[in-house]
Amino acid sequence: MDITLTREIERMKNAKEVYQKEYVSNIEELEEKVERLDTQVDRTGSEMKREILEKHKNLYIQEIEKLDATIEKTTRFIDDKVAALELKLRELNKEKKSFEYNIKKLEEAIQRRNTAEVFEMFETVMNALKILREEST
């Protein structure tokens, strides 16, 4: 379970990083378009063309604002999810230090008789032995 949580935390952090890189790329592209439109607006003499270019510029600015709002919402969501998973992982690690927890995990695995859980059972036995060693010192 703790390996699954650790992998999920890493996956979420990587997804956040990828999303932020994509955001920066999109923002740079839109800002470049806005700058080009500003240049075109400055050079044009036609009032109608200026209005059309300003409308396009405003659309790009609105798109930038949407991206800003989305990145904030998504980043906050991912951060909250990571924090919750890290809390759960800390609780699980604290629980793993309990002798009763390790015995319960072994009993459940023995009842299921799933050979795929053998290494997890060894890990549980190892945790229990560590607890015994710590208690004896």
Summary of the structure (lengths in Angstrom):
residues: 137
radius of gyration: 27.5
end to end distance: 28.9
largest distance: 88.6
contacts: 335
relative contact order: 0.10
helix: 93%
strand: 0%
